[in-house]
Amino acid sequence: MSPRRDDADRSLAIGLSLIPTVILLGAAAVFFVLHPEARMQAGVAWGLLWDGEAEPLRDWLLSFGVWAPVISALLQIATSIFPPGPSFILGIVNSMIFGLVPGALLTFGTALGAAAICFGIARVVGRPGVVRLVSEERLEQVDGFMRRHGILAVFLGRLIPFINPDLVSYAAGVTGLRWAPFLLGVGAGSVPAVLFYSVIGATAIEASGWVIIVVLAASFLPLLLVAILGQQFWRRRMGLKESGDS
């Protein structure tokens, strides 16, 4: 096959893979054009998020009354779909408004849902373009790594501060990682951060020593869960393998 034909196939595949994203962005653009008030509020929200000040963002969310948790969830999802978005401040504000437990549950549930959306988007639009940009061989290497360490890779992606967890979700979506391990890794890895920001928001304090100790202690719980489930998985797999060999 000629290089020109390869380039044409690559361009076509990338173009087709981007169609759903273009449709989504186009629909959002039309909505904001037809609703100037929504466009203005979206601009205000994004500015508040980037300012990183909890009090103004809390006041803005409270202006929506009973719709405040819905708006907060939509903001968190938006900052995940279009990374890198400063969504961490919402974890603090949610607990400031709704209390420790309800705020933490809202932040955790939305984080899980947002990660699932990113993973699903990558599943739909990602692989055709990625294969032609980085080659099938390199993507197969990532696939193999995710199959062996998928839960741990996603788990660490939610824990390590300088790694954008939403980019990890997109990357996981173009590999062979299945939905259940992905969501388990996201859920387990999200617990420490959600707890950290929720405690700060609910108590309106800085990250003092005891808060850090609590967060570090809580970090061992999801890690222990991943280790136990991983061990059970490998034992089950080895048992099936031995049964097949006999």
PASEBA-1860 file (N, C-alpha, C; in nm, 3 decimals):
! residues 246
1> MSPRRDDA> 0.084/-0.119/0.000/0.000/0.000/0.000/0.088/0.124/0.000 ~ 0.053/0.224/-0.080/0.136/0.342/-0.096/0.126/0.431/0.025 ~ 0.232/0.515/0.050/0.226/0.608/0.162/0.109/0.705/0.151 ~ 0.076/0.746/0.027/-0.036/0.838/0.009/-0.167/0.773/0.053 ~ -0.183/0.645/0.018/-0.304/0.574/0.059/-0.308/0.558/0.211 ~ -0.193/0.532/0.273/-0.187/0.522/0.419/-0.229/0.653/0.485 ~ -0.182/0.766/0.429/-0.218/0.896/0.485/-0.367/0.922/0.470 ~ -0.423/0.882/0.356/-0.566/0.901/0.334/-0.648/0.818/0.431
9> DRSLAIGL> -0.606/0.692/0.452/-0.676/0.606/0.547/-0.668/0.662/0.689 ~ -0.550/0.714/0.724/-0.533/0.771/0.858/-0.624/0.892/0.876 ~ -0.627/0.981/0.778/-0.711/1.100/0.788/-0.858/1.063/0.797 ~ -0.900/0.964/0.718/-1.040/0.922/0.721/-1.076/0.862/0.856 ~ -0.989/0.776/0.909/-1.017/0.712/1.038/-1.024/0.815/1.150 ~ -0.932/0.910/1.150/-0.932/1.013/1.254/-1.058/1.098/1.242 ~ -1.092/1.133/1.118/-1.213/1.214/1.097/-1.338/1.143/1.145 ~ -1.350/1.014/1.113/-1.468/0.938/1.157/-1.472/0.926/1.308
17> SLIPTVIL> -1.357/0.907/1.370/-1.353/0.891/1.515/-1.393/1.018/1.588 ~ -1.375/1.133/1.523/-1.406/1.261/1.587/-1.550/1.306/1.567 ~ -1.626/1.234/1.482/-1.763/1.277/1.452/-1.849/1.290/1.578 ~ -1.853/1.190/1.669/-1.936/1.206/1.790/-1.895/1.327/1.874 ~ -1.764/1.351/1.885/-1.718/1.466/1.963/-1.762/1.597/1.898 ~ -1.750/1.603/1.766/-1.792/1.724/1.694/-1.942/1.748/1.712 ~ -2.020/1.641/1.706/-2.165/1.654/1.725/-2.196/1.705/1.865 ~ -2.128/1.649/1.966/-2.150/1.690/2.104/-2.115/1.838/2.124
25> LGAAAVFF> -1.999/1.878/2.073/-1.957/2.017/2.087/-2.049/2.111/2.009 ~ -2.092/2.064/1.892/-2.184/2.145/1.813/-2.317/2.166/1.883 ~ -2.370/2.060/1.943/-2.495/2.071/2.017/-2.481/2.166/2.135 ~ -2.367/2.157/2.206/-2.343/2.248/2.319/-2.333/2.392/2.271 ~ -2.266/2.413/2.156/-2.253/2.549/2.103/-2.389/2.607/2.065 ~ -2.473/2.527/2.000/-2.606/2.573/1.962/-2.689/2.607/2.087 ~ -2.678/2.522/2.189/-2.754/2.547/2.313/-2.714/2.680/2.375 ~ -2.585/2.707/2.382/-2.539/2.831/2.445/-2.571/2.953/2.359
33> VLHPEARM> -2.573/2.936/2.227/-2.611/3.047/2.140/-2.758/3.083/2.161 ~ -2.842/2.981/2.177/-2.986/3.004/2.193/-3.023/3.045/2.335 ~ -2.931/3.024/2.430/-2.961/3.057/2.570/-2.848/3.144/2.626 ~ -2.853/3.273/2.603/-2.745/3.363/2.649/-2.723/3.358/2.800 ~ -2.832/3.341/2.877/-2.819/3.335/3.022/-2.735/3.214/3.064 ~ -2.761/3.099/3.000/-2.683/2.979/3.030/-2.537/3.001/2.993 ~ -2.513/3.067/2.880/-2.375/3.095/2.838/-2.305/3.184/2.940 ~ -2.375/3.284/2.990/-2.316/3.374/3.088/-2.285/3.298/3.218
41> QAGVAWGL> -2.380/3.214/3.262/-2.359/3.139/3.385/-2.243/3.040/3.371 ~ -2.230/2.979/3.253/-2.119/2.887/3.230/-1.985/2.960/3.239 ~ -1.980/3.082/3.184/-1.858/3.162/3.194/-1.826/3.199/3.337 ~ -1.929/3.234/3.413/-1.909/3.268/3.554/-1.856/3.146/3.631 ~ -1.919/3.030/3.605/-1.878/2.908/3.676/-1.733/2.873/3.646 ~ -1.695/2.881/3.518/-1.558/2.844/3.481/-1.457/2.940/3.544 ~ -1.494/3.069/3.549/-1.405/3.166/3.612/-1.389/3.140/3.761 ~ -1.500/3.105/3.828/-1.493/3.074/3.971/-1.408/2.951/3.998
49> LWDGEAEP> -1.421/2.850/3.910/-1.343/2.728/3.927/-1.193/2.757/3.914 ~ -1.157/2.836/3.815/-1.016/2.865/3.794/-0.960/2.959/3.901 ~ -1.046/3.044/3.959/-0.999/3.128/4.069/-0.964/3.044/4.191 ~ -1.035/2.931/4.208/-1.004/2.840/4.317/-1.049/2.887/4.454 ~ -1.138/2.985/4.459/-1.189/3.036/4.587/-1.320/2.965/4.620 ~ -1.326/2.903/4.736/-1.443/2.822/4.772/-1.565/2.908/4.803 ~ -1.548/3.020/4.873/-1.663/3.099/4.918/-1.744/3.154/4.801 ~ -1.684/3.220/4.701/-1.765/3.270/4.588/-1.835/3.158/4.512
57> LRDWLLSF> -1.767/3.044/4.496/-1.828/2.932/4.425/-1.945/2.876/4.505 ~ -1.931/2.870/4.636/-2.041/2.823/4.721/-2.162/2.915/4.707 ~ -2.139/3.045/4.713/-2.250/3.140/4.700/-2.318/3.129/4.564 ~ -2.238/3.108/4.461/-2.296/3.095/4.327/-2.383/2.970/4.316 ~ -2.336/2.859/4.371/-2.415/2.735/4.366/-2.542/2.748/4.449 ~ -2.533/2.815/4.564/-2.651/2.830/4.649/-2.760/2.913/4.580 ~ -2.722/2.996/4.484/-2.822/3.078/4.414/-2.916/2.992/4.329 ~ -2.880/2.866/4.305/-2.965/2.777/4.227/-3.063/2.698/4.313
65> GVWAPVIS> -3.060/2.718/4.443/-3.156/2.653/4.532/-3.145/2.502/4.529 ~ -3.259/2.435/4.507/-3.261/2.288/4.509/-3.183/2.228/4.392 ~ -3.153/2.309/4.292/-3.077/2.259/4.178/-2.926/2.264/4.201 ~ -2.883/2.312/4.316/-2.740/2.327/4.344/-2.662/2.196/4.326 ~ -2.708/2.081/4.380/-2.630/1.957/4.360/-2.623/1.915/4.214 ~ -2.730/1.942/4.138/-2.729/1.908/3.996/-2.627/1.993/3.921 ~ -2.625/2.122/3.950/-2.530/2.213/3.884/-2.387/2.175/3.922 ~ -2.366/2.143/4.049/-2.233/2.102/4.094/-2.187/1.976/4.020
73> ALLQIATS> -2.277/1.878/4.006/-2.242/1.755/3.936/-2.209/1.782/3.789 ~ -2.289/1.868/3.725/-2.264/1.901/3.585/-2.130/1.970/3.567 ~ -2.094/2.056/3.661/-1.965/2.124/3.655/-1.851/2.023/3.668 ~ -1.865/1.931/3.761/-1.760/1.831/3.782/-1.744/1.743/3.659 ~ -1.856/1.707/3.596/-1.849/1.627/3.474/-1.784/1.706/3.361 ~ -1.821/1.834/3.349/-1.765/1.918/3.243/-1.614/1.931/3.257 ~ -1.566/1.948/3.380/-1.422/1.962/3.399/-1.348/1.831/3.379 ~ -1.420/1.721/3.377/-1.358/1.591/3.348/-1.353/1.565/3.198
81> IFPPGPSF> -1.461/1.600/3.128/-1.465/1.576/2.984/-1.366/1.665/2.912 ~ -1.346/1.786/2.962/-1.254/1.881/2.900/-1.138/1.907/2.996 ~ -1.049/1.809/3.014/-0.937/1.826/3.107/-0.831/1.918/3.048 ~ -0.742/1.976/3.129/-0.746/1.962/3.276/-0.834/2.069/3.339 ~ -0.940/2.028/3.401/-1.028/2.122/3.467/-1.008/2.120/3.618 ~ -1.021/2.234/3.683/-0.995/2.243/3.829/-1.116/2.197/3.910 ~ -1.145/2.069/3.907/-1.266/2.019/3.974/-1.246/1.994/4.123 ~ -1.123/1.997/4.173/-1.099/1.963/4.314/-1.173/2.057/4.408
89> ILGIVNSM> -1.188/2.183/4.368/-1.253/2.281/4.456/-1.399/2.244/4.481 ~ -1.460/2.171/4.387/-1.600/2.130/4.405/-1.614/2.031/4.520 ~ -1.511/1.948/4.543/-1.515/1.856/4.656/-1.523/1.931/4.788 ~ -1.454/2.043/4.797/-1.458/2.125/4.918/-1.594/2.194/4.931 ~ -1.638/2.254/4.819/-1.763/2.332/4.823/-1.883/2.242/4.848 ~ -1.884/2.122/4.793/-1.997/2.031/4.814/-2.020/2.004/4.962 ~ -1.911/1.983/5.036/-1.926/1.956/5.179/-1.956/2.083/5.257 ~ -1.911/2.197/5.208/-1.946/2.323/5.272/-2.097/2.348/5.265
97> IFGLVPGA> -2.157/2.308/5.152/-2.299/2.334/5.130/-2.387/2.225/5.190 ~ -2.353/2.099/5.161/-2.443/1.989/5.193/-2.403/1.909/5.316 ~ -2.286/1.936/5.373/-2.239/1.859/5.487/-2.139/1.752/5.445 ~ -2.074/1.694/5.544/-1.965/1.602/5.517/-2.008/1.480/5.436 ~ -2.105/1.404/5.488/-2.144/1.279/5.422/-2.216/1.303/5.289 ~ -2.322/1.387/5.286/-2.387/1.411/5.156/-2.293/1.473/5.053 ~ -2.209/1.566/5.098/-2.115/1.629/5.006/-2.014/1.530/4.951 ~ -1.963/1.443/5.039/-1.867/1.342/4.996/-1.930/1.244/4.899
105> LLTFGTAL> -2.054/1.204/4.927/-2.123/1.110/4.837/-2.149/1.174/4.700 ~ -2.185/1.303/4.699/-2.206/1.373/4.572/-2.077/1.380/4.494 ~ -1.968/1.416/4.559/-1.839/1.427/4.492/-1.793/1.291/4.441 ~ -1.805/1.189/4.525/-1.760/1.055/4.486/-1.843/1.001/4.370 ~ -1.976/1.011/4.382/-2.063/0.959/4.278/-2.042/1.028/4.145 ~ -2.024/1.161/4.150/-2.002/1.235/4.026/-1.867/1.203/3.966 ~ -1.765/1.187/4.051/-1.633/1.150/4.000/-1.637/1.016/3.929 ~ -1.711/0.922/3.987/-1.724/0.790/3.925/-1.798/0.801/3.792
113> GAAAICFG> -1.907/0.879/3.791/-1.983/0.896/3.668/-1.903/0.968/3.560 ~ -1.830/1.072/3.599/-1.749/1.148/3.503/-1.640/1.061/3.443 ~ -1.576/0.978/3.528/-1.472/0.888/3.477/-1.531/0.788/3.378 ~ -1.653/0.738/3.409/-1.719/0.645/3.319/-1.751/0.710/3.185 ~ -1.790/0.838/3.187/-1.818/0.909/3.063/-1.691/0.925/2.979 ~ -1.581/0.964/3.044/-1.453/0.976/2.971/-1.411/0.842/2.913 ~ -1.424/0.738/2.992/-1.389/0.603/2.946/-1.476/0.563/2.827 ~ -1.607/0.592/2.836/-1.698/0.558/2.728/-1.671/0.637/2.602
121> IARVVGRP> -1.640/0.767/2.617/-1.608/0.849/2.500/-1.486/0.793/2.429 ~ -1.383/0.757/2.507/-1.262/0.701/2.447/-1.292/0.570/2.377 ~ -1.382/0.489/2.435/-1.419/0.363/2.372/-1.484/0.387/2.236 ~ -1.563/0.494/2.225/-1.636/0.521/2.101/-1.548/0.588/1.997 ~ -1.472/0.688/2.038/-1.402/0.771/1.938/-1.251/0.754/1.939 ~ -1.197/0.688/2.044/-1.053/0.694/2.062/-0.967/0.603/1.979 ~ -1.001/0.475/1.975/-0.906/0.379/1.921/-0.874/0.396/1.773 ~ -0.971/0.418/1.684/-0.937/0.432/1.542/-0.832/0.541/1.517
129> GVVRLVSE> -0.852/0.656/1.580/-0.754/0.762/1.563/-0.623/0.731/1.632 ~ -0.629/0.674/1.753/-0.508/0.647/1.829/-0.421/0.543/1.758 ~ -0.484/0.439/1.703/-0.409/0.334/1.634/-0.325/0.392/1.521 ~ -0.380/0.488/1.448/-0.311/0.544/1.333/-0.215/0.655/1.371 ~ -0.227/0.705/1.492/-0.134/0.807/1.538/-0.012/0.747/1.608 ~ -0.031/0.639/1.685/0.080/0.582/1.763/0.118/0.443/1.717 ~ 0.048/0.386/1.619/0.071/0.253/1.564/0.005/0.146/1.650 ~ -0.036/0.040/1.583/-0.102/-0.071/1.652/-0.007/-0.139/1.750
137> ERLEQVDG> 0.121/-0.147/1.714/0.218/-0.215/1.801/0.230/-0.147/1.936 ~ 0.242/-0.014/1.934/0.255/0.059/2.061/0.127/0.050/2.143 ~ 0.013/0.055/2.077/-0.112/0.045/2.150/-0.130/-0.094/2.209 ~ -0.083/-0.197/2.139/-0.089/-0.333/2.192/-0.005/-0.345/2.319 ~ 0.107/-0.273/2.324/0.189/-0.274/2.445/0.113/-0.213/2.562 ~ 0.041/-0.104/2.536/-0.041/-0.042/2.641/-0.153/-0.136/2.682 ~ -0.213/-0.203/2.582/-0.320/-0.299/2.612/-0.270/-0.406/2.708 ~ -0.152/-0.460/2.678/-0.098/-0.566/2.763/-0.073/-0.517/2.904
145> FMRRHGIL> -0.020/-0.395/2.917/0.007/-0.340/3.050/-0.123/-0.320/3.127 ~ -0.227/-0.269/3.058/-0.353/-0.246/3.126/-0.422/-0.376/3.164 ~ -0.404/-0.479/3.083/-0.462/-0.609/3.119/-0.397/-0.665/3.245 ~ -0.265/-0.645/3.257/-0.194/-0.699/3.372/-0.209/-0.612/3.497 ~ -0.209/-0.480/3.476/-0.208/-0.388/3.591/-0.320/-0.285/3.581 ~ -0.427/-0.318/3.513/-0.530/-0.219/3.485/-0.585/-0.151/3.608 ~ -0.628/-0.230/3.707/-0.686/-0.171/3.827/-0.583/-0.087/3.900 ~ -0.461/-0.141/3.914/-0.357/-0.068/3.984/-0.319/0.060/3.910
153> AVFLGRLI> -0.312/0.054/3.776/-0.277/0.172/3.698/-0.382/0.282/3.716 ~ -0.508/0.246/3.708/-0.615/0.345/3.726/-0.618/0.394/3.870 ~ -0.597/0.303/3.964/-0.596/0.338/4.106/-0.488/0.443/4.135 ~ -0.366/0.419/4.088/-0.257/0.513/4.111/-0.281/0.644/4.038 ~ -0.347/0.637/3.924/-0.378/0.758/3.849/-0.470/0.852/3.925 ~ -0.552/0.797/4.014/-0.639/0.881/4.097/-0.568/0.931/4.222 ~ -0.458/0.865/4.261/-0.390/0.901/4.385/-0.277/1.003/4.364 ~ -0.200/0.987/4.257/-0.082/1.070/4.236/-0.125/1.209/4.193
161> PFINPDLV> -0.089/1.313/4.267/-0.142/1.448/4.241/-0.110/1.503/4.103 ~ 0.012/1.480/4.052/0.051/1.544/3.926/0.004/1.467/3.803 ~ -0.073/1.360/3.820/-0.134/1.288/3.707/-0.280/1.327/3.697 ~ -0.321/1.373/3.580/-0.462/1.410/3.562/-0.544/1.282/3.552 ~ -0.634/1.257/3.647/-0.709/1.131/3.646/-0.802/1.117/3.526 ~ -0.847/1.230/3.471/-0.936/1.223/3.355/-0.860/1.175/3.231 ~ -0.733/1.216/3.219/-0.652/1.166/3.108/-0.628/1.017/3.123 ~ -0.616/0.969/3.247/-0.602/0.825/3.270/-0.728/0.753/3.224
169> SYAAGVTG> -0.844/0.813/3.249/-0.970/0.751/3.206/-0.977/0.743/3.054 ~ -0.935/0.848/2.987/-0.934/0.846/2.840/-0.836/0.740/2.789 ~ -0.719/0.734/2.851/-0.618/0.636/2.808/-0.668/0.494/2.829 ~ -0.733/0.470/2.944/-0.784/0.336/2.973/-0.892/0.296/2.873 ~ -0.966/0.394/2.822/-1.075/0.364/2.730/-1.031/0.311/2.595 ~ -0.906/0.336/2.556/-0.858/0.288/2.426/-0.772/0.164/2.441 ~ -0.777/0.102/2.559/-0.706/-0.024/2.581/-0.808/-0.136/2.599 ~ -0.758/-0.252/2.636/-0.845/-0.366/2.655/-0.906/-0.375/2.794
177> LRWAPFLL> -0.888/-0.273/2.876/-0.941/-0.277/3.013/-1.093/-0.279/3.010 ~ -1.151/-0.367/3.092/-1.297/-0.381/3.097/-1.358/-0.279/3.192 ~ -1.491/-0.265/3.182/-1.562/-0.165/3.260/-1.550/-0.191/3.410 ~ -1.572/-0.314/3.454/-1.574/-0.342/3.598/-1.440/-0.312/3.667 ~ -1.326/-0.362/3.614/-1.199/-0.326/3.678/-1.171/-0.177/3.674 ~ -1.208/-0.112/3.563/-1.185/0.032/3.553/-1.261/0.108/3.662 ~ -1.390/0.079/3.676/-1.470/0.148/3.776/-1.425/0.116/3.917 ~ -1.380/-0.009/3.939/-1.328/-0.045/4.071/-1.203/0.035/4.103
185> GVGAGSVP> -1.112/0.047/4.007/-0.990/0.125/4.027/-1.020/0.272/4.052 ~ -1.114/0.327/3.975/-1.153/0.467/3.994/-1.213/0.488/4.132 ~ -1.306/0.400/4.169/-1.372/0.415/4.298/-1.275/0.405/4.415 ~ -1.187/0.305/4.409/-1.090/0.286/4.518/-0.992/0.403/4.524 ~ -0.945/0.447/4.409/-0.847/0.555/4.407/-0.905/0.691/4.441 ~ -1.037/0.707/4.427/-1.100/0.837/4.454/-1.126/0.860/4.602 ~ -1.129/0.754/4.681/-1.167/0.766/4.822/-1.077/0.865/4.899 ~ -0.943/0.854/4.892/-0.861/0.946/4.971/-0.882/1.093/4.935
193> AVLFYSVI> -0.886/1.125/4.806/-0.903/1.264/4.765/-1.040/1.317/4.806 ~ -1.144/1.236/4.787/-1.279/1.278/4.825/-1.286/1.303/4.975 ~ -1.227/1.212/5.052/-1.227/1.229/5.197/-1.151/1.355/5.237 ~ -1.037/1.376/5.175/-0.953/1.491/5.209/-1.028/1.622/5.186 ~ -1.080/1.641/5.066/-1.148/1.767/5.034/-1.279/1.782/5.109 ~ -1.348/1.672/5.133/-1.475/1.680/5.203/-1.457/1.719/5.349 ~ -1.355/1.664/5.413/-1.328/1.700/5.552/-1.291/1.847/5.562 ~ -1.208/1.894/5.469/-1.170/2.036/5.470/-1.293/2.123/5.451
201> GATAIEAS> -1.379/2.087/5.355/-1.497/2.167/5.329/-1.597/2.166/5.444 ~ -1.616/2.051/5.506/-1.715/2.039/5.612/-1.671/2.108/5.741 ~ -1.541/2.109/5.766/-1.490/2.167/5.891/-1.434/2.307/5.870 ~ -1.423/2.349/5.742/-1.374/2.484/5.710/-1.238/2.511/5.774 ~ -1.147/2.413/5.761/-1.013/2.428/5.818/-0.910/2.402/5.712 ~ -0.788/2.438/5.742/-0.678/2.405/5.653/-0.639/2.259/5.673 ~ -0.553/2.210/5.586/-0.511/2.070/5.594/-0.414/2.051/5.710 ~ -0.466/2.042/5.829/-0.382/2.027/5.947/-0.331/1.884/5.957
209> GWVIIVVL> -0.246/1.862/6.055/-0.180/1.732/6.067/-0.276/1.617/6.084 ~ -0.380/1.633/6.165/-0.471/1.520/6.189/-0.552/1.487/6.066 ~ -0.583/1.589/5.985/-0.655/1.562/5.861/-0.570/1.477/5.768 ~ -0.442/1.512/5.757/-0.353/1.436/5.671/-0.339/1.292/5.720 ~ -0.331/1.274/5.852/-0.321/1.139/5.908/-0.444/1.057/5.874 ~ -0.562/1.118/5.887/-0.686/1.048/5.856/-0.689/1.008/5.708 ~ -0.648/1.099/5.623/-0.649/1.071/5.479/-0.551/0.959/5.446 ~ -0.432/0.963/5.503/-0.334/0.857/5.477/-0.385/0.722/5.526
217> AASFLPLL> -0.451/0.723/5.643/-0.506/0.597/5.695/-0.615/0.545/5.603 ~ -0.699/0.636/5.553/-0.807/0.594/5.464/-0.754/0.542/5.331 ~ -0.635/0.587/5.292/-0.577/0.543/5.166/-0.548/0.394/5.167 ~ -0.522/0.340/5.285/-0.490/0.198/5.292/-0.613/0.111/5.269 ~ -0.732/0.164/5.294/-0.854/0.085/5.277/-0.878/0.047/5.131 ~ -0.880/0.143/5.037/-0.898/0.103/4.897/-0.781/0.021/4.845 ~ -0.659/0.052/4.892/-0.543/-0.026/4.849/-0.556/-0.171/4.894 ~ -0.604/-0.191/5.017/-0.625/-0.326/5.068/-0.733/-0.397/4.986
225> LVAILGQQ> -0.839/-0.323/4.951/-0.946/-0.381/4.870/-0.894/-0.427/4.735 ~ -0.815/-0.342/4.670/-0.758/-0.377/4.540/-0.668/-0.500/4.552 ~ -0.586/-0.505/4.659/-0.495/-0.618/4.678/-0.572/-0.748/4.698 ~ -0.678/-0.743/4.779/-0.757/-0.864/4.806/-0.826/-0.913/4.679 ~ -0.891/-0.820/4.608/-0.961/-0.859/4.485/-0.864/-0.907/4.379 ~ -0.748/-0.842/4.372/-0.648/-0.885/4.275/-0.597/-1.025/4.304 ~ -0.576/-1.054/4.432/-0.530/-1.187/4.471/-0.635/-1.293/4.439 ~ -0.761/-1.262/4.467/-0.869/-1.356/4.435/-0.880/-1.379/4.286
233> FWRRRMGL> -0.861/-1.271/4.209/-0.869/-1.284/4.063/-0.761/-1.378/4.010 ~ -0.637/-1.358/4.057/-0.528/-1.441/4.007/-0.541/-1.585/4.053 ~ -0.591/-1.606/4.174/-0.613/-1.743/4.221/-0.718/-1.812/4.135 ~ -0.826/-1.741/4.104/-0.931/-1.796/4.019/-0.878/-1.826/3.879 ~ -0.798/-1.733/3.828/-0.743/-1.751/3.694/-0.647/-1.869/3.689 ~ -0.561/-1.881/3.791/-0.466/-1.992/3.794/-0.540/-2.124/3.811 ~ -0.650/-2.121/3.890/-0.729/-2.244/3.907/-0.792/-2.288/3.777 ~ -0.844/-2.192/3.700/-0.903/-2.227/3.570/-0.797/-2.278/3.474
241> KESGDS> -0.677/-2.219/3.481/-0.569/-2.261/3.393/-0.524/-2.403/3.424 ~ -0.515/-2.433/3.554/-0.475/-2.568/3.593/-0.580/-2.670/3.553 ~ -0.708/-2.629/3.565/-0.817/-2.718/3.525/-0.813/-2.744/3.375 ~ -0.775/-2.641/3.298/-0.770/-2.659/3.154/-0.652/-2.743/3.111 ~ -0.541/-2.737/3.188/-0.424/-2.817/3.153/-0.440/-2.964/3.187 ~ -0.524/-2.991/3.288/-0.536/-3.130/3.334/-0.625/-3.213/3.242
END
